[in-house]
Amino acid sequence: MKSKGIVEAIEFRESTHRYFFKDMEMIGVTNVFKKTGIVDFSKVPTEVIEPALVIGDDVHLLGKLYGEGTLDDTTVDLCYAGYLDAIKKFYAKNVKEVLMIEQPVCDPYNLYCGTPDIVYRNMDGDICVDDWKTPEKPHPAWGLQTAAYKNAIQKCFDGIVIKHRGGVLLKSDGTYDRKPHKKATDLDYFFAALKVARFKIEHKINT
């Protein structure tokens, strides 16, 4: 893959989860869903959502470190052992070659950024973009999310054609379930949500 020079101009401020491209702030993919209310945790009790978010963040980190080959299994807390087993099984069955792990990407024409969890070549040699998930049930926004990532990745690199998208549901019992995202309308719906999110930001609409 040959970079078009776009990723080199992206700044991701992890502490605030904000993206900048050539010093201009860009909206992030997941923030589009929050701004439009497609994803809304406001009615979920704090004692429920906070532990779930911690688990999600920690499992994402496990997937990242394992994919990079830098994970020391002895440092993994026993409560995450099942999730790690699920990650290992996913890699063993699906991943022939890792191409990118948590590489921020940008569509400078539609003015958004995002960070896909993993881009890889599968056992058939096809390029895939997947996102780690830990909730019990899939969310309709997941397909829009990977469609946005696919579009941005292909804007950033020459010679890359992503054939498959999916959400990988990692479970604490050591199993996983990869949910393919195949709807051709996913990107159209994402762009529609992106326009609404921009409108709300421009007019300072918080509801």
Rosetta constraint file for C-alpha pairs under 8 A:
AtomPair CA 1 CA 157 HARMONIC 6.10 0.50
AtomPair CA 1 CA 158 HARMONIC 6.04 0.50
AtomPair CA 1 CA 159 HARMONIC 5.84 0.50
AtomPair CA 1 CA 160 HARMONIC 6.31 0.50
AtomPair CA 2 CA 157 HARMONIC 5.40 0.50
AtomPair CA 2 CA 158 HARMONIC 5.15 0.50
AtomPair CA 2 CA 159 HARMONIC 6.93 0.50
AtomPair CA 3 CA 7 HARMONIC 7.32 0.50
AtomPair CA 3 CA 156 HARMONIC 6.06 0.50
AtomPair CA 3 CA 157 HARMONIC 4.53 0.50
AtomPair CA 3 CA 158 HARMONIC 6.32 0.50
AtomPair CA 4 CA 155 HARMONIC 7.98 0.50
AtomPair CA 4 CA 156 HARMONIC 5.55 0.50
AtomPair CA 4 CA 157 HARMONIC 5.45 0.50
AtomPair CA 4 CA 158 HARMONIC 6.59 0.50
AtomPair CA 5 CA 9 HARMONIC 7.03 0.50
AtomPair CA 5 CA 156 HARMONIC 7.22 0.50
AtomPair CA 6 CA 10 HARMONIC 6.94 0.50
AtomPair CA 6 CA 105 HARMONIC 7.74 0.50
AtomPair CA 6 CA 106 HARMONIC 7.00 0.50
AtomPair CA 6 CA 108 HARMONIC 7.91 0.50
AtomPair CA 6 CA 156 HARMONIC 5.58 0.50
AtomPair CA 7 CA 104 HARMONIC 6.88 0.50
AtomPair CA 7 CA 105 HARMONIC 5.78 0.50
AtomPair CA 7 CA 106 HARMONIC 6.87 0.50
AtomPair CA 7 CA 156 HARMONIC 6.43 0.50
AtomPair CA 9 CA 21 HARMONIC 5.65 0.50
AtomPair CA 9 CA 22 HARMONIC 5.59 0.50
AtomPair CA 10 CA 19 HARMONIC 7.05 0.50
AtomPair CA 10 CA 20 HARMONIC 5.75 0.50
AtomPair CA 10 CA 21 HARMONIC 4.65 0.50
AtomPair CA 10 CA 22 HARMONIC 6.79 0.50
AtomPair CA 10 CA 104 HARMONIC 7.25 0.50
AtomPair CA 10 CA 105 HARMONIC 7.43 0.50
AtomPair CA 10 CA 106 HARMONIC 7.40 0.50
AtomPair CA 11 CA 19 HARMONIC 5.77 0.50
AtomPair CA 11 CA 20 HARMONIC 4.99 0.50
AtomPair CA 11 CA 21 HARMONIC 6.29 0.50
AtomPair CA 12 CA 17 HARMONIC 6.90 0.50
AtomPair CA 12 CA 18 HARMONIC 5.89 0.50
AtomPair CA 12 CA 19 HARMONIC 4.62 0.50
AtomPair CA 12 CA 20 HARMONIC 6.42 0.50
AtomPair CA 12 CA 104 HARMONIC 7.30 0.50
AtomPair CA 13 CA 17 HARMONIC 5.52 0.50
AtomPair CA 13 CA 18 HARMONIC 5.23 0.50
AtomPair CA 13 CA 19 HARMONIC 6.32 0.50
AtomPair CA 14 CA 18 HARMONIC 6.82 0.50
AtomPair CA 18 CA 25 HARMONIC 7.43 0.50
AtomPair CA 18 CA 26 HARMONIC 7.57 0.50
AtomPair CA 18 CA 27 HARMONIC 7.49 0.50
AtomPair CA 18 CA 28 HARMONIC 7.07 0.50
AtomPair CA 19 CA 25 HARMONIC 5.79 0.50
AtomPair CA 19 CA 26 HARMONIC 5.38 0.50
AtomPair CA 19 CA 27 HARMONIC 6.73 0.50
AtomPair CA 19 CA 28 HARMONIC 6.61 0.50
AtomPair CA 19 CA 113 HARMONIC 6.56 0.50
AtomPair CA 20 CA 24 HARMONIC 5.17 0.50
AtomPair CA 20 CA 25 HARMONIC 4.25 0.50
AtomPair CA 20 CA 26 HARMONIC 5.45 0.50
AtomPair CA 21 CA 25 HARMONIC 6.37 0.50
AtomPair CA 21 CA 26 HARMONIC 6.66 0.50
AtomPair CA 21 CA 106 HARMONIC 7.85 0.50
AtomPair CA 21 CA 108 HARMONIC 7.80 0.50
AtomPair CA 26 CA 111 HARMONIC 5.92 0.50
AtomPair CA 26 CA 112 HARMONIC 5.14 0.50
AtomPair CA 26 CA 113 HARMONIC 6.24 0.50
AtomPair CA 27 CA 31 HARMONIC 6.61 0.50
AtomPair CA 27 CA 32 HARMONIC 6.95 0.50
AtomPair CA 27 CA 111 HARMONIC 7.16 0.50
AtomPair CA 27 CA 112 HARMONIC 5.02 0.50
AtomPair CA 27 CA 113 HARMONIC 6.26 0.50
AtomPair CA 28 CA 32 HARMONIC 6.47 0.50
AtomPair CA 28 CA 112 HARMONIC 5.76 0.50
AtomPair CA 28 CA 113 HARMONIC 4.90 0.50
AtomPair CA 28 CA 114 HARMONIC 5.29 0.50
AtomPair CA 29 CA 33 HARMONIC 7.21 0.50
AtomPair CA 29 CA 112 HARMONIC 6.75 0.50
AtomPair CA 29 CA 113 HARMONIC 6.20 0.50
AtomPair CA 29 CA 114 HARMONIC 5.24 0.50
AtomPair CA 29 CA 145 HARMONIC 6.61 0.50
AtomPair CA 29 CA 148 HARMONIC 7.09 0.50
AtomPair CA 30 CA 34 HARMONIC 6.64 0.50
AtomPair CA 30 CA 114 HARMONIC 7.62 0.50
AtomPair CA 30 CA 145 HARMONIC 7.26 0.50
AtomPair CA 31 CA 35 HARMONIC 5.99 0.50
AtomPair CA 32 CA 36 HARMONIC 6.24 0.50
AtomPair CA 32 CA 193 HARMONIC 6.61 0.50
AtomPair CA 32 CA 194 HARMONIC 5.80 0.50
AtomPair CA 32 CA 197 HARMONIC 5.65 0.50
AtomPair CA 33 CA 37 HARMONIC 5.95 0.50
AtomPair CA 33 CA 38 HARMONIC 4.89 0.50
AtomPair CA 33 CA 39 HARMONIC 5.29 0.50
AtomPair CA 33 CA 141 HARMONIC 7.54 0.50
AtomPair CA 33 CA 193 HARMONIC 7.27 0.50
AtomPair CA 33 CA 197 HARMONIC 7.94 0.50
AtomPair CA 34 CA 38 HARMONIC 6.29 0.50
AtomPair CA 34 CA 39 HARMONIC 5.27 0.50
AtomPair CA 34 CA 40 HARMONIC 6.19 0.50
AtomPair CA 35 CA 197 HARMONIC 5.37 0.50
AtomPair CA 35 CA 200 HARMONIC 7.34 0.50
AtomPair CA 35 CA 206 HARMONIC 7.59 0.50
AtomPair CA 36 CA 193 HARMONIC 6.59 0.50
AtomPair CA 36 CA 196 HARMONIC 6.58 0.50
AtomPair CA 36 CA 197 HARMONIC 5.56 0.50
AtomPair CA 38 CA 141 HARMONIC 7.11 0.50
AtomPair CA 39 CA 141 HARMONIC 7.54 0.50
AtomPair CA 41 CA 49 HARMONIC 7.47 0.50
AtomPair CA 44 CA 48 HARMONIC 6.74 0.50
AtomPair CA 44 CA 49 HARMONIC 6.16 0.50
AtomPair CA 45 CA 49 HARMONIC 6.25 0.50
AtomPair CA 46 CA 50 HARMONIC 5.74 0.50
AtomPair CA 47 CA 51 HARMONIC 6.96 0.50
AtomPair CA 48 CA 52 HARMONIC 6.56 0.50
AtomPair CA 49 CA 53 HARMONIC 6.10 0.50
AtomPair CA 50 CA 54 HARMONIC 6.31 0.50
AtomPair CA 51 CA 55 HARMONIC 6.23 0.50
AtomPair CA 52 CA 56 HARMONIC 6.15 0.50
AtomPair CA 52 CA 135 HARMONIC 7.99 0.50
AtomPair CA 53 CA 57 HARMONIC 6.15 0.50
AtomPair CA 54 CA 58 HARMONIC 6.13 0.50
AtomPair CA 55 CA 59 HARMONIC 6.00 0.50
AtomPair CA 55 CA 134 HARMONIC 7.73 0.50
AtomPair CA 56 CA 60 HARMONIC 6.14 0.50
AtomPair CA 56 CA 133 HARMONIC 7.18 0.50
AtomPair CA 56 CA 134 HARMONIC 5.87 0.50
AtomPair CA 57 CA 61 HARMONIC 6.32 0.50
AtomPair CA 58 CA 62 HARMONIC 6.34 0.50
AtomPair CA 59 CA 63 HARMONIC 6.29 0.50
AtomPair CA 59 CA 80 HARMONIC 7.50 0.50
AtomPair CA 59 CA 83 HARMONIC 6.82 0.50
AtomPair CA 59 CA 84 HARMONIC 7.76 0.50
AtomPair CA 59 CA 134 HARMONIC 7.82 0.50
AtomPair CA 60 CA 64 HARMONIC 6.22 0.50
AtomPair CA 60 CA 117 HARMONIC 7.70 0.50
AtomPair CA 60 CA 132 HARMONIC 6.40 0.50
AtomPair CA 61 CA 65 HARMONIC 6.11 0.50
AtomPair CA 62 CA 66 HARMONIC 5.94 0.50
AtomPair CA 62 CA 71 HARMONIC 7.30 0.50
AtomPair CA 62 CA 84 HARMONIC 6.83 0.50
AtomPair CA 63 CA 67 HARMONIC 6.01 0.50
AtomPair CA 63 CA 84 HARMONIC 7.71 0.50
AtomPair CA 63 CA 87 HARMONIC 6.37 0.50
AtomPair CA 63 CA 132 HARMONIC 7.66 0.50
AtomPair CA 64 CA 68 HARMONIC 6.20 0.50
AtomPair CA 64 CA 101 HARMONIC 6.31 0.50
AtomPair CA 64 CA 102 HARMONIC 7.19 0.50
AtomPair CA 64 CA 117 HARMONIC 7.33 0.50
AtomPair CA 65 CA 69 HARMONIC 6.09 0.50
AtomPair CA 65 CA 70 HARMONIC 5.22 0.50
AtomPair CA 65 CA 71 HARMONIC 4.90 0.50
AtomPair CA 66 CA 70 HARMONIC 6.14 0.50
AtomPair CA 66 CA 71 HARMONIC 5.10 0.50
AtomPair CA 66 CA 88 HARMONIC 7.99 0.50
AtomPair CA 67 CA 98 HARMONIC 7.16 0.50
AtomPair CA 67 CA 101 HARMONIC 7.01 0.50
AtomPair CA 68 CA 101 HARMONIC 7.25 0.50
AtomPair CA 72 CA 76 HARMONIC 7.36 0.50
AtomPair CA 76 CA 80 HARMONIC 6.70 0.50
AtomPair CA 76 CA 81 HARMONIC 6.99 0.50
AtomPair CA 77 CA 81 HARMONIC 6.81 0.50
AtomPair CA 80 CA 84 HARMONIC 6.28 0.50
AtomPair CA 80 CA 172 HARMONIC 7.00 0.50
AtomPair CA 81 CA 85 HARMONIC 6.24 0.50
AtomPair CA 81 CA 172 HARMONIC 7.54 0.50
AtomPair CA 81 CA 174 HARMONIC 7.59 0.50
AtomPair CA 82 CA 86 HARMONIC 6.28 0.50
AtomPair CA 82 CA 171 HARMONIC 6.88 0.50
AtomPair CA 82 CA 172 HARMONIC 4.49 0.50
AtomPair CA 82 CA 173 HARMONIC 4.99 0.50
AtomPair CA 82 CA 174 HARMONIC 4.05 0.50
AtomPair CA 82 CA 175 HARMONIC 7.57 0.50
AtomPair CA 83 CA 87 HARMONIC 6.29 0.50
AtomPair CA 83 CA 170 HARMONIC 6.02 0.50
AtomPair CA 83 CA 171 HARMONIC 5.64 0.50
AtomPair CA 83 CA 172 HARMONIC 4.89 0.50
AtomPair CA 83 CA 173 HARMONIC 7.08 0.50
AtomPair CA 83 CA 174 HARMONIC 5.55 0.50
AtomPair CA 83 CA 175 HARMONIC 7.65 0.50
AtomPair CA 84 CA 88 HARMONIC 6.21 0.50
AtomPair CA 84 CA 174 HARMONIC 7.13 0.50
AtomPair CA 85 CA 89 HARMONIC 6.18 0.50
AtomPair CA 85 CA 174 HARMONIC 4.89 0.50
AtomPair CA 85 CA 175 HARMONIC 7.27 0.50
AtomPair CA 86 CA 90 HARMONIC 6.17 0.50
AtomPair CA 86 CA 170 HARMONIC 5.96 0.50
AtomPair CA 86 CA 171 HARMONIC 6.65 0.50
AtomPair CA 86 CA 172 HARMONIC 7.79 0.50
AtomPair CA 86 CA 173 HARMONIC 7.86 0.50
AtomPair CA 86 CA 174 HARMONIC 4.45 0.50
AtomPair CA 86 CA 175 HARMONIC 4.74 0.50
AtomPair CA 86 CA 176 HARMONIC 5.43 0.50
AtomPair CA 87 CA 91 HARMONIC 6.29 0.50
AtomPair CA 87 CA 170 HARMONIC 7.04 0.50
AtomPair CA 87 CA 176 HARMONIC 7.62 0.50
AtomPair CA 88 CA 92 HARMONIC 6.10 0.50
AtomPair CA 89 CA 93 HARMONIC 6.16 0.50
AtomPair CA 89 CA 175 HARMONIC 7.61 0.50
AtomPair CA 89 CA 176 HARMONIC 7.86 0.50
AtomPair CA 90 CA 94 HARMONIC 5.82 0.50
AtomPair CA 90 CA 95 HARMONIC 7.40 0.50
AtomPair CA 90 CA 176 HARMONIC 7.03 0.50
AtomPair CA 91 CA 95 HARMONIC 4.87 0.50
AtomPair CA 91 CA 96 HARMONIC 7.97 0.50
AtomPair CA 93 CA 123 HARMONIC 7.83 0.50
AtomPair CA 94 CA 122 HARMONIC 5.34 0.50
AtomPair CA 94 CA 123 HARMONIC 5.93 0.50
AtomPair CA 95 CA 120 HARMONIC 6.33 0.50
AtomPair CA 95 CA 121 HARMONIC 6.16 0.50
AtomPair CA 95 CA 122 HARMONIC 4.82 0.50
AtomPair CA 95 CA 123 HARMONIC 6.24 0.50
AtomPair CA 96 CA 120 HARMONIC 7.32 0.50
AtomPair CA 96 CA 121 HARMONIC 5.57 0.50
AtomPair CA 96 CA 122 HARMONIC 5.09 0.50
AtomPair CA 96 CA 123 HARMONIC 5.18 0.50
AtomPair CA 96 CA 125 HARMONIC 7.46 0.50
AtomPair CA 97 CA 120 HARMONIC 5.63 0.50
AtomPair CA 97 CA 121 HARMONIC 5.06 0.50
AtomPair CA 97 CA 122 HARMONIC 6.96 0.50
AtomPair CA 98 CA 118 HARMONIC 7.49 0.50
AtomPair CA 98 CA 119 HARMONIC 6.44 0.50
AtomPair CA 98 CA 120 HARMONIC 4.42 0.50
AtomPair CA 98 CA 121 HARMONIC 6.42 0.50
AtomPair CA 99 CA 118 HARMONIC 7.67 0.50
AtomPair CA 99 CA 119 HARMONIC 5.44 0.50
AtomPair CA 99 CA 120 HARMONIC 4.92 0.50
AtomPair CA 99 CA 121 HARMONIC 7.03 0.50
AtomPair CA 100 CA 118 HARMONIC 5.75 0.50
AtomPair CA 100 CA 119 HARMONIC 4.99 0.50
AtomPair CA 100 CA 120 HARMONIC 6.76 0.50
AtomPair CA 101 CA 116 HARMONIC 7.40 0.50
AtomPair CA 101 CA 117 HARMONIC 5.75 0.50
AtomPair CA 101 CA 118 HARMONIC 4.73 0.50
AtomPair CA 101 CA 119 HARMONIC 6.53 0.50
AtomPair CA 102 CA 115 HARMONIC 5.42 0.50
AtomPair CA 102 CA 116 HARMONIC 5.44 0.50
AtomPair CA 102 CA 117 HARMONIC 4.74 0.50
AtomPair CA 102 CA 118 HARMONIC 6.20 0.50
AtomPair CA 103 CA 115 HARMONIC 5.67 0.50
AtomPair CA 103 CA 116 HARMONIC 6.63 0.50
AtomPair CA 103 CA 117 HARMONIC 7.71 0.50
AtomPair CA 104 CA 113 HARMONIC 7.00 0.50
AtomPair CA 104 CA 114 HARMONIC 5.63 0.50
AtomPair CA 104 CA 115 HARMONIC 4.33 0.50
AtomPair CA 104 CA 116 HARMONIC 7.09 0.50
AtomPair CA 105 CA 113 HARMONIC 5.62 0.50
AtomPair CA 105 CA 114 HARMONIC 5.58 0.50
AtomPair CA 105 CA 115 HARMONIC 6.15 0.50
AtomPair CA 105 CA 116 HARMONIC 7.99 0.50
AtomPair CA 105 CA 149 HARMONIC 7.53 0.50
AtomPair CA 105 CA 152 HARMONIC 5.84 0.50
AtomPair CA 105 CA 153 HARMONIC 5.91 0.50
AtomPair CA 105 CA 156 HARMONIC 6.66 0.50
AtomPair CA 106 CA 111 HARMONIC 7.39 0.50
AtomPair CA 106 CA 112 HARMONIC 5.84 0.50
AtomPair CA 106 CA 113 HARMONIC 4.24 0.50
AtomPair CA 106 CA 114 HARMONIC 6.52 0.50
AtomPair CA 106 CA 152 HARMONIC 5.13 0.50
AtomPair CA 106 CA 153 HARMONIC 7.20 0.50
AtomPair CA 106 CA 155 HARMONIC 7.36 0.50
AtomPair CA 106 CA 156 HARMONIC 6.78 0.50
AtomPair CA 107 CA 111 HARMONIC 5.69 0.50
AtomPair CA 107 CA 112 HARMONIC 5.58 0.50
AtomPair CA 107 CA 113 HARMONIC 6.35 0.50
AtomPair CA 107 CA 151 HARMONIC 7.33 0.50
AtomPair CA 107 CA 152 HARMONIC 4.73 0.50
AtomPair CA 107 CA 153 HARMONIC 7.97 0.50
AtomPair CA 107 CA 155 HARMONIC 6.08 0.50
AtomPair CA 107 CA 156 HARMONIC 7.44 0.50
AtomPair CA 108 CA 112 HARMONIC 6.78 0.50
AtomPair CA 113 CA 152 HARMONIC 7.40 0.50
AtomPair CA 114 CA 149 HARMONIC 6.53 0.50
AtomPair CA 114 CA 152 HARMONIC 7.90 0.50
AtomPair CA 115 CA 149 HARMONIC 7.39 0.50
AtomPair CA 116 CA 129 HARMONIC 7.12 0.50
AtomPair CA 116 CA 130 HARMONIC 7.10 0.50
AtomPair CA 116 CA 131 HARMONIC 6.34 0.50
AtomPair CA 116 CA 146 HARMONIC 7.59 0.50
AtomPair CA 116 CA 149 HARMONIC 6.16 0.50
AtomPair CA 117 CA 129 HARMONIC 7.81 0.50
AtomPair CA 117 CA 130 HARMONIC 6.45 0.50
AtomPair CA 117 CA 131 HARMONIC 5.08 0.50
AtomPair CA 117 CA 132 HARMONIC 6.57 0.50
AtomPair CA 118 CA 129 HARMONIC 5.89 0.50
AtomPair CA 118 CA 130 HARMONIC 5.61 0.50
AtomPair CA 118 CA 131 HARMONIC 6.54 0.50
AtomPair CA 119 CA 127 HARMONIC 7.07 0.50
AtomPair CA 119 CA 128 HARMONIC 5.62 0.50
AtomPair CA 119 CA 129 HARMONIC 4.48 0.50
AtomPair CA 119 CA 130 HARMONIC 6.54 0.50
AtomPair CA 120 CA 127 HARMONIC 5.61 0.50
AtomPair CA 120 CA 128 HARMONIC 5.41 0.50
AtomPair CA 120 CA 129 HARMONIC 6.61 0.50
AtomPair CA 121 CA 125 HARMONIC 5.35 0.50
AtomPair CA 121 CA 126 HARMONIC 5.31 0.50
AtomPair CA 121 CA 127 HARMONIC 4.41 0.50
AtomPair CA 121 CA 128 HARMONIC 6.16 0.50
AtomPair CA 122 CA 126 HARMONIC 5.45 0.50
AtomPair CA 122 CA 127 HARMONIC 6.33 0.50
AtomPair CA 122 CA 128 HARMONIC 6.90 0.50
AtomPair CA 126 CA 162 HARMONIC 7.38 0.50
AtomPair CA 126 CA 163 HARMONIC 6.20 0.50
AtomPair CA 126 CA 164 HARMONIC 7.50 0.50
AtomPair CA 127 CA 160 HARMONIC 7.82 0.50
AtomPair CA 127 CA 161 HARMONIC 6.75 0.50
AtomPair CA 127 CA 162 HARMONIC 4.92 0.50
AtomPair CA 127 CA 163 HARMONIC 5.69 0.50
AtomPair CA 127 CA 164 HARMONIC 6.63 0.50
AtomPair CA 128 CA 162 HARMONIC 5.51 0.50
AtomPair CA 128 CA 163 HARMONIC 5.98 0.50
AtomPair CA 128 CA 164 HARMONIC 4.63 0.50
AtomPair CA 128 CA 165 HARMONIC 5.60 0.50
AtomPair CA 128 CA 166 HARMONIC 7.83 0.50
AtomPair CA 129 CA 146 HARMONIC 6.83 0.50
AtomPair CA 129 CA 149 HARMONIC 7.63 0.50
AtomPair CA 129 CA 150 HARMONIC 6.81 0.50
AtomPair CA 129 CA 162 HARMONIC 7.01 0.50
AtomPair CA 129 CA 164 HARMONIC 6.54 0.50
AtomPair CA 129 CA 165 HARMONIC 5.01 0.50
AtomPair CA 129 CA 166 HARMONIC 6.63 0.50
AtomPair CA 130 CA 146 HARMONIC 6.92 0.50
AtomPair CA 130 CA 165 HARMONIC 5.66 0.50
AtomPair CA 130 CA 166 HARMONIC 4.74 0.50
AtomPair CA 130 CA 167 HARMONIC 5.47 0.50
AtomPair CA 130 CA 168 HARMONIC 6.64 0.50
AtomPair CA 131 CA 146 HARMONIC 7.34 0.50
AtomPair CA 131 CA 166 HARMONIC 6.62 0.50
AtomPair CA 131 CA 167 HARMONIC 4.95 0.50
AtomPair CA 131 CA 168 HARMONIC 5.98 0.50
AtomPair CA 132 CA 167 HARMONIC 6.13 0.50
AtomPair CA 132 CA 168 HARMONIC 4.98 0.50
AtomPair CA 132 CA 169 HARMONIC 6.34 0.50
AtomPair CA 132 CA 170 HARMONIC 6.91 0.50
AtomPair CA 133 CA 167 HARMONIC 6.43 0.50
AtomPair CA 133 CA 168 HARMONIC 5.65 0.50
AtomPair CA 133 CA 169 HARMONIC 4.71 0.50
AtomPair CA 133 CA 170 HARMONIC 6.02 0.50
AtomPair CA 134 CA 169 HARMONIC 5.62 0.50
AtomPair CA 134 CA 170 HARMONIC 5.41 0.50
AtomPair CA 134 CA 171 HARMONIC 6.59 0.50
AtomPair CA 135 CA 169 HARMONIC 7.28 0.50
AtomPair CA 136 CA 169 HARMONIC 7.68 0.50
AtomPair CA 138 CA 142 HARMONIC 7.35 0.50
AtomPair CA 138 CA 169 HARMONIC 7.87 0.50
AtomPair CA 140 CA 144 HARMONIC 7.59 0.50
AtomPair CA 141 CA 145 HARMONIC 6.16 0.50
AtomPair CA 142 CA 146 HARMONIC 6.44 0.50
AtomPair CA 142 CA 167 HARMONIC 6.71 0.50
AtomPair CA 142 CA 181 HARMONIC 7.97 0.50
AtomPair CA 143 CA 147 HARMONIC 6.17 0.50
AtomPair CA 143 CA 165 HARMONIC 7.79 0.50
AtomPair CA 143 CA 166 HARMONIC 7.24 0.50
AtomPair CA 143 CA 167 HARMONIC 7.74 0.50
AtomPair CA 143 CA 181 HARMONIC 5.22 0.50
AtomPair CA 143 CA 182 HARMONIC 7.74 0.50
AtomPair CA 143 CA 183 HARMONIC 7.51 0.50
AtomPair CA 143 CA 186 HARMONIC 6.04 0.50
AtomPair CA 144 CA 148 HARMONIC 6.20 0.50
AtomPair CA 144 CA 186 HARMONIC 4.72 0.50
AtomPair CA 144 CA 187 HARMONIC 5.94 0.50
AtomPair CA 144 CA 189 HARMONIC 6.83 0.50
AtomPair CA 144 CA 190 HARMONIC 5.40 0.50
AtomPair CA 145 CA 149 HARMONIC 6.36 0.50
AtomPair CA 145 CA 190 HARMONIC 7.45 0.50
AtomPair CA 146 CA 150 HARMONIC 6.00 0.50
AtomPair CA 146 CA 165 HARMONIC 6.09 0.50
AtomPair CA 146 CA 166 HARMONIC 6.93 0.50
AtomPair CA 146 CA 181 HARMONIC 7.69 0.50
AtomPair CA 147 CA 151 HARMONIC 6.23 0.50
AtomPair CA 147 CA 165 HARMONIC 7.38 0.50
AtomPair CA 147 CA 186 HARMONIC 5.99 0.50
AtomPair CA 147 CA 187 HARMONIC 5.24 0.50
AtomPair CA 147 CA 190 HARMONIC 7.75 0.50
AtomPair CA 148 CA 152 HARMONIC 6.26 0.50
AtomPair CA 148 CA 187 HARMONIC 6.13 0.50
AtomPair CA 148 CA 190 HARMONIC 6.76 0.50
AtomPair CA 149 CA 153 HARMONIC 5.98 0.50
AtomPair CA 150 CA 154 HARMONIC 6.23 0.50
AtomPair CA 150 CA 162 HARMONIC 6.50 0.50
AtomPair CA 150 CA 165 HARMONIC 7.81 0.50
AtomPair CA 151 CA 155 HARMONIC 6.29 0.50
AtomPair CA 152 CA 156 HARMONIC 6.27 0.50
AtomPair CA 153 CA 157 HARMONIC 6.33 0.50
AtomPair CA 154 CA 158 HARMONIC 7.07 0.50
AtomPair CA 154 CA 160 HARMONIC 6.11 0.50
AtomPair CA 154 CA 161 HARMONIC 6.71 0.50
AtomPair CA 154 CA 162 HARMONIC 7.64 0.50
AtomPair CA 164 CA 180 HARMONIC 7.40 0.50
AtomPair CA 164 CA 181 HARMONIC 7.45 0.50
AtomPair CA 164 CA 182 HARMONIC 7.73 0.50
AtomPair CA 165 CA 180 HARMONIC 5.91 0.50
AtomPair CA 165 CA 181 HARMONIC 5.22 0.50
AtomPair CA 165 CA 182 HARMONIC 7.17 0.50
AtomPair CA 166 CA 178 HARMONIC 6.39 0.50
AtomPair CA 166 CA 179 HARMONIC 5.36 0.50
AtomPair CA 166 CA 180 HARMONIC 4.26 0.50
AtomPair CA 166 CA 181 HARMONIC 5.00 0.50
AtomPair CA 167 CA 178 HARMONIC 5.71 0.50
AtomPair CA 167 CA 179 HARMONIC 5.15 0.50
AtomPair CA 167 CA 180 HARMONIC 6.58 0.50
AtomPair CA 167 CA 181 HARMONIC 7.41 0.50
AtomPair CA 168 CA 176 HARMONIC 6.70 0.50
AtomPair CA 168 CA 177 HARMONIC 5.79 0.50
AtomPair CA 168 CA 178 HARMONIC 4.29 0.50
AtomPair CA 168 CA 179 HARMONIC 6.20 0.50
AtomPair CA 169 CA 176 HARMONIC 5.41 0.50
AtomPair CA 169 CA 177 HARMONIC 4.99 0.50
AtomPair CA 169 CA 178 HARMONIC 5.99 0.50
AtomPair CA 169 CA 179 HARMONIC 7.45 0.50
AtomPair CA 170 CA 174 HARMONIC 7.67 0.50
AtomPair CA 170 CA 175 HARMONIC 6.53 0.50
AtomPair CA 170 CA 176 HARMONIC 4.60 0.50
AtomPair CA 170 CA 177 HARMONIC 6.74 0.50
AtomPair CA 171 CA 175 HARMONIC 5.45 0.50
AtomPair CA 171 CA 176 HARMONIC 5.68 0.50
AtomPair CA 185 CA 189 HARMONIC 6.26 0.50
AtomPair CA 186 CA 190 HARMONIC 6.24 0.50
AtomPair CA 187 CA 191 HARMONIC 6.18 0.50
AtomPair CA 188 CA 192 HARMONIC 6.28 0.50
AtomPair CA 189 CA 193 HARMONIC 6.21 0.50
AtomPair CA 190 CA 194 HARMONIC 6.03 0.50
AtomPair CA 191 CA 195 HARMONIC 6.30 0.50
AtomPair CA 192 CA 196 HARMONIC 6.54 0.50
AtomPair CA 193 CA 197 HARMONIC 6.09 0.50
AtomPair CA 194 CA 198 HARMONIC 6.18 0.50
AtomPair CA 195 CA 199 HARMONIC 6.20 0.50
AtomPair CA 196 CA 200 HARMONIC 6.26 0.50
AtomPair CA 197 CA 201 HARMONIC 6.21 0.50
AtomPair CA 198 CA 202 HARMONIC 6.00 0.50
AtomPair CA 199 CA 203 HARMONIC 6.17 0.50
AtomPair CA 200 CA 204 HARMONIC 5.68 0.50
AtomPair CA 200 CA 205 HARMONIC 4.72 0.50
AtomPair CA 200 CA 206 HARMONIC 7.00 0.50
AtomPair CA 201 CA 205 HARMONIC 6.36 0.50
AtomPair CA 201 CA 206 HARMONIC 7.94 0.50
